[in-house]
Amino acid sequence: MTTFEHPPKANFDGARDFIFWPSDKLITDPSQCQMMYEQGLAGSFKDPDATEAFENLIVGSGGNLDGQSVAEQNGLAGAGEGRLVIPFVFVLQLLPGCWPGAAQQRGDCVSHNTKNAALVTMCCDIVSGQPDAVTGKLEGLPEIDPVGITQGALSSEANYWYRGYSGDGWSCEASATVAIQKSALWPRRNYPELGIDLTRYSGSLAGKYGRSAPPAAITTFGQQHLIRTSTRINSFADLRDCLANGYGVSTCGGEGWSNQRNEDGVSKRSGRWAHAMAIIGVDDRQIIKDKYGEPLVLILNSWGKWNTGGRRILGTEIDIPEGSFWTTWSSVKARSMLAFSGANGWPAKKLPELQLIVG
């Protein structure tokens, strides 16, 4: 029986009705994820009310919704031009084995995508060595259970609890609003003082709250682990330069892809998914544009090891993470994309290790 209580305002493709996720069944086999999305079940959707609330929050707090302006005003513009930009290497450097993480068990892809994008920003903040503008302290890794690292390092459940209804599916903007105001960067570990163990991802636990808000103690703790602000990505240059400075990006849309990668890790468009994922790299090198006709974008899914094929980045000895795939910019440019800032906002970050790795 479906108990979705906040119907989405619009599908991404506009060509069919949503099929709501069953409320009485969790996904037990990761291979079912792709099948369920291709059947039309909606993990992500457009919500004009949530979009308006997100935009009001950013502007009202002194932020900037225009990614190009953010890049130009903070010295980010042009940082990734002509380069292989792969900030995911810093995530795996600090947290080996954290990706692909646990496969989602319900229609909570938006919260997985938010925490994966936020993890990119957090890890790049750490390796940049820039002190917090308020405290003057250098960012360090939070306490994460070793098992929790293999489950994705950060909790997706703690963000999903604030969707406001009992059914599944959400919008990228709504999740980002929660990440800025209420709950975002919970490390995966046990919290006995709160009566919650987030060491392992749990679809059941993700659905524990929704219609009913979490207790005040959980909200108070969550507000200590927030994203500072966000901006919209409106072009490849916006995407490239935010990632080149270590700012993770979430994306929602209706496009699907093959579960087979070619020798370079590239997957072709296939089917339709009302789905959210994270963007963890781009490749703007001329060798790539000569071969594929345009730059490539690296997407991390939330379905565990759902795809197969090549993972080696062309011309390097670096493998993309399990569960990820490259696709062309033209295949993703219509999607909604949000970049997440660091603790200090949008400073141009020095990431020397990345320069050394990609030459």
C-alpha positions in Angstrom: 0.0 0.0 0.0 1.4 3.4 -1.0 1.3 6.2 1.6 2.8 9.1 -0.3 1.4 12.2 1.1 3.1 15.0 -0.8 2.5 14.3 -4.5 5.3 15.7 -6.8 4.3 18.8 -8.9 6.0 17.7 -12.1 7.9 14.8 -13.6 11.2 15.5 -15.4 10.2 14.1 -18.8 6.6 15.2 -18.7 5.7 12.1 -20.7 4.2 9.7 -18.1 2.8 9.6 -14.6 4.8 8.7 -11.6 4.7 5.3 -10.0 5.1 5.8 -6.3 7.5 3.6 -4.4 5.8 0.8 -2.4 5.8 1.7 1.3 5.7 -1.9 2.5 8.8 -3.3 0.7 12.5 -2.4 0.7 14.9 -3.3 -2.0 17.0 -6.2 -0.9 18.9 -6.8 -4.2 20.9 -3.9 -5.6 20.2 -5.2 -9.1 16.5 -4.3 -8.6 17.3 -0.6 -8.3 17.8 0.0 -12.0 14.8 -2.1 -12.9 12.5 -0.2 -10.5 13.6 3.2 -11.8 13.1 2.0 -15.4 9.6 0.9 -14.5 8.8 4.5 -13.7 9.2 4.6 -9.9 10.2 8.2 -8.9 13.1 8.8 -6.5 13.4 12.4 -7.6 11.0 15.0 -8.9 10.4 18.7 -9.6 8.8 20.6 -6.7 8.2 24.3 -7.4 7.4 25.1 -3.8 10.7 23.5 -2.6 12.6 25.3 -5.4 11.1 28.6 -4.3 12.0 27.9 -0.7 15.6 26.9 -1.6 16.1 30.1 -3.7 14.6 32.3 -1.0 17.0 30.7 1.6 20.1 31.2 -0.5 19.3 34.8 -1.5 18.0 35.7 2.0 21.1 34.5 3.7 23.4 36.5 1.4 24.2 33.7 -1.0 24.3 33.7 -4.8 22.2 31.4 -7.0 24.3 32.0 -10.1 27.2 29.6 -10.4 28.9 31.7 -13.0 28.9 34.8 -10.7 30.1 32.6 -7.8 33.0 31.4 -9.9 33.9 34.9 -11.2 33.7 36.6 -7.8 35.8 34.1 -6.0 38.5 33.4 -8.4 37.2 29.9 -9.5 36.6 30.7 -13.2 38.8 28.9 -15.6 40.4 26.7 -13.0 39.5 23.4 -14.7 39.7 24.5 -18.3 41.4 21.9 -20.5 42.1 19.7 -17.5 41.1 16.3 -16.1 39.3 17.3 -12.9 38.8 14.4 -10.5 38.2 15.6 -6.9 37.0 12.1 -6.0 40.6 11.1 -5.6 40.7 13.1 -2.3 37.7 11.4 -1.0 39.2 8.0 -1.6 42.6 9.2 -0.3 41.1 10.1 3.1 38.4 7.4 3.2 39.5 4.4 1.2 36.7 2.0 0.3 33.9 4.5 1.0 32.5 4.3 -2.5 30.3 3.1 -4.0 28.9 2.6 -0.4 25.7 0.8 0.5 23.1 0.5 -2.2 19.9 2.4 -1.6 17.0 0.3 -0.4 14.1 2.6 -1.1 13.4 5.8 -3.1 15.8 7.9 -1.1 18.3 8.6 -3.9 18.2 12.4 -3.3 19.6 12.1 0.2 22.4 9.7 -1.1 23.3 12.2 -3.8 23.3 15.1 -1.3 25.7 13.3 1.1 28.0 12.1 -1.7 28.3 15.6 -3.1 28.8 17.0 0.4 31.5 14.4 1.0 33.5 15.7 -2.0 33.4 19.2 -0.6 34.2 18.1 3.0 37.3 16.1 1.9 38.6 18.8 -0.4 38.2 21.3 2.4 40.4 19.0 4.5 43.2 18.4 2.0 43.3 22.1 1.0 44.6 22.9 4.5 42.7 26.1 4.7 41.6 27.0 8.2 38.0 27.7 9.1 37.2 31.4 8.7 35.3 31.6 12.0 37.3 29.3 14.3 40.7 29.5 12.7 41.0 25.7 13.0 42.1 23.4 10.2 39.3 21.1 9.0 39.9 17.5 10.0 38.1 14.2 9.4 35.2 13.6 11.8 35.0 10.3 13.8 33.7 7.7 11.4 33.3 4.0 12.3 35.5 1.8 10.0 32.4 -0.1 8.9 30.7 3.2 8.4 33.3 4.2 5.9 32.5 1.2 3.7 28.8 2.2 4.0 29.5 5.6 2.4 31.1 7.5 5.3 28.2 10.0 5.8 24.6 9.2 6.7 21.9 9.7 4.0 19.2 8.8 6.5 19.7 11.9 8.7 19.0 14.2 5.7 16.0 12.1 4.4 14.2 12.3 7.8 13.2 15.9 7.1 11.4 15.4 3.8 8.1 16.0 5.6 5.9 13.1 4.5 5.8 9.3 4.8 6.3 8.3 1.2 9.5 8.2 -0.9 11.0 10.5 -3.4 12.2 14.1 -3.0 13.6 17.1 -4.8 17.3 18.1 -5.0 16.4 21.6 -3.8 14.4 20.4 -0.8 17.3 18.1 0.3 19.8 21.0 -0.1 17.6 23.2 2.0 17.6 20.6 4.8 21.3 20.2 4.4 21.8 24.0 5.0 19.3 24.4 7.8 18.8 21.1 9.7 20.9 18.1 8.8 23.7 17.1 6.4 27.1 15.8 7.4 26.4 13.1 10.0 29.4 10.7 10.2 28.5 7.1 10.0 28.8 5.8 13.6 26.8 4.9 16.6 25.1 7.7 18.6 24.0 6.0 21.9 23.3 9.4 23.4 20.6 9.9 20.7 19.5 6.2 20.6 20.5 5.9 16.9 23.1 3.7 15.2 24.0 5.1 11.8 27.0 2.9 11.3 25.3 0.9 8.5 22.9 2.3 6.0 19.3 1.2 6.6 16.3 1.8 4.4 14.1 1.1 7.3 15.9 3.7 9.4 15.7 6.2 6.5 11.9 5.9 6.7 11.8 6.2 10.5 10.8 9.9 10.3 9.1 11.8 7.6 5.5 12.7 8.4 6.7 13.1 12.0 9.9 15.1 12.5 12.8 13.7 14.4 13.1 14.5 18.1 14.5 17.9 19.1 17.8 16.3 20.3 18.4 14.9 16.8 17.7 18.2 15.1 20.0 20.0 17.6 22.8 17.6 16.8 22.2 17.8 13.1 22.5 21.6 13.1 26.1 21.2 14.1 26.8 19.4 10.8 25.5 21.6 8.0 26.4 22.8 4.6 27.1 26.5 4.5 25.4 27.4 1.2 24.7 26.3 -2.4 24.6 27.6 -5.9 23.1 26.5 -9.2 25.2 25.1 -12.0 24.0 26.4 -15.3 26.9 25.6 -17.7 29.8 23.2 -18.2 32.2 25.9 -17.2 30.3 26.4 -13.9 30.4 22.6 -13.3 34.1 22.2 -14.3 35.4 25.1 -12.2 33.4 24.3 -9.1 34.7 20.8 -9.1 38.2 22.0 -9.9 38.1 23.9 -6.6 36.7 20.9 -4.7 33.0 21.7 -4.5 30.8 18.7 -4.9 27.7 18.8 -7.1 24.3 17.1 -6.8 22.1 16.5 -9.8 18.4 15.5 -10.4 16.8 14.6 -13.7 15.0 12.1 -15.8 17.8 10.6 -17.9 19.0 7.0 -17.6 22.1 5.2 -18.6 23.4 1.8 -19.6 24.9 -0.4 -16.9 27.8 -1.2 -19.3 30.8 1.0 -19.5 33.2 1.1 -22.5 37.0 0.8 -22.2 37.2 4.4 -20.9 34.4 4.0 -18.4 31.9 5.8 -20.5 28.2 4.7 -20.5 25.6 5.5 -23.2 22.2 7.1 -22.4 19.5 4.5 -22.0 16.0 4.7 -20.7 14.4 7.1 -18.2 15.1 7.4 -14.5 13.5 10.0 -12.2 16.7 9.9 -10.2 19.3 11.9 -8.3 23.1 11.2 -8.4 26.3 13.1 -7.6 28.9 14.5 -10.0 32.4 13.8 -8.9 34.6 14.8 -11.8 34.8 16.2 -15.4 37.3 15.6 -18.2 37.9 18.7 -20.4 41.2 17.5 -22.0 41.6 17.8 -25.7 42.2 14.0 -26.1 38.7 13.5 -24.7 37.1 16.1 -26.9 38.8 14.7 -29.9 37.5 11.2 -29.1 34.0 12.0 -27.8 33.3 15.3 -29.5 32.8 17.1 -26.1 33.9 17.0 -22.5 32.9 14.1 -20.2 31.1 14.2 -16.8 31.7 11.6 -14.0 28.6 10.5 -12.2 28.4 8.5 -9.0 25.2 6.4 -8.6 23.7 5.1 -5.3 23.1 1.6 -6.3 26.3 -0.1 -5.1 28.2 -2.1 -7.8 25.4 -1.9 -10.3 27.4 -1.5 -13.5 30.4 -3.2 -15.2 33.1 -2.5 -17.7 36.2 -0.3 -17.9 37.2 2.0 -15.1 40.6 3.2 -16.2 40.7 7.0 -17.1 42.1 7.4 -20.6 45.8 8.3 -20.5 46.2 7.7 -16.8 46.7 4.9 -14.3 43.7 6.1 -12.3 40.4 4.1 -12.0 37.0 5.7 -11.4 35.1 4.5 -8.4 32.9 1.4 -8.5 29.3 2.4 -9.2 30.3 5.4 -11.3 30.5 6.2 -15.0 31.5 8.9 -17.5 28.9 10.4 -19.8 29.0 13.3 -22.2 28.1 16.9 -21.2 25.3 17.0 -23.7 23.7 14.0 -22.0 23.4 15.8 -18.6 23.2 19.5 -19.4 19.4 19.6 -19.0 19.5 18.3 -15.5 19.2 20.3 -12.3 22.6 20.7 -10.6 23.6 22.3 -7.3 27.1 22.8 -6.0 27.8 22.7 -2.2 30.2 25.2 -0.6 32.8 24.5 2.0 32.8 25.8 5.6 34.3 29.1 4.4 32.0 29.6 1.5 33.5 29.6 -2.0 37.3 30.3 -1.7 39.6 29.2 -4.5 41.2 26.1 -3.0 44.8 24.9 -3.4 44.7 21.2 -4.2 48.3 20.5 -5.0 47.9 16.7 -4.7 45.4 16.8 -7.5 47.8 18.6 -9.7 50.5 16.0 -9.0 48.1 13.1 -9.7 46.8 14.3 -13.0 49.9 16.1 -14.3 
